Amino acid sequence: MDEKKLAIIATKGSLDWAYPPFILASTAAALGYETQIFFTFYGLQLLKKKLTLEVTPLGNPGMPMPMGMDKWFPVLGLALPGMQGMMTAMMKQKMKSKGVASVDELRDLCQEADVKLIACQMTVDLFDMDTSAFIDGVEYAGAAAFFEFAGESDICLYI
């Protein structure tokens, strides 16, 4: 029987959106799936050596808020200075208290499990990104190369 394949497209570069691609990819790899993550547009932030990711509560109405804030705190208040930093710190603490690995740790786990991390070459060129800021082991390819793998995959996820 052929090895199962998982293809993930990661397009978001915030802390809250960094977890799903790495958790799903590392889990799939542990289950024996050949796995690739294609990072494009803002998702390329997840490949940087130094991660400075923050939570984006504004524009994410489904995010559960601490202290029942979603019931009494106006959405516009999330745009106040310092709110993004506060929400980021709260999420990092929550993840740590629940024993969830950090994004750095999950990304390392993916690499150790031979998950192929692919940076979209067109986006890198479009935004004049410095590839020396990316972690080692990243491959660079266009969408067409990724589609070859995605077209044969058992599961394809867009995150």
C-alpha angles and dihedrals in degrees: 000000000000120000113263116246133214122194119191127186111203114197105159127081105193129105095250091051095044095073103061100060094045096043092048094044095048091047092049091048090051088053091053101261120144099235137195131179117201110203115203136168110343092359087076087077087074091066096058118116091227109047115205097171123161134191118258106212092160108081092019103091093170093063111116108235125218120250090016089288090154087069099049110013116085115240090231088061089070088071092061116116112272096018095105091050091047093049090048092053091047093051093048090051092048092050091048093047090052093049095248113154119245120257089253091053093047091049090050089049090054091052092048088052091052096250105165111235110202125189116207104246093204092056092045089054094041094056095035089237120187105236091198086073089064126090120260119267098041116139122212122219143141128252092264092061091049091049090059088063096035091051090059096040124112092217129026120187130188112205 
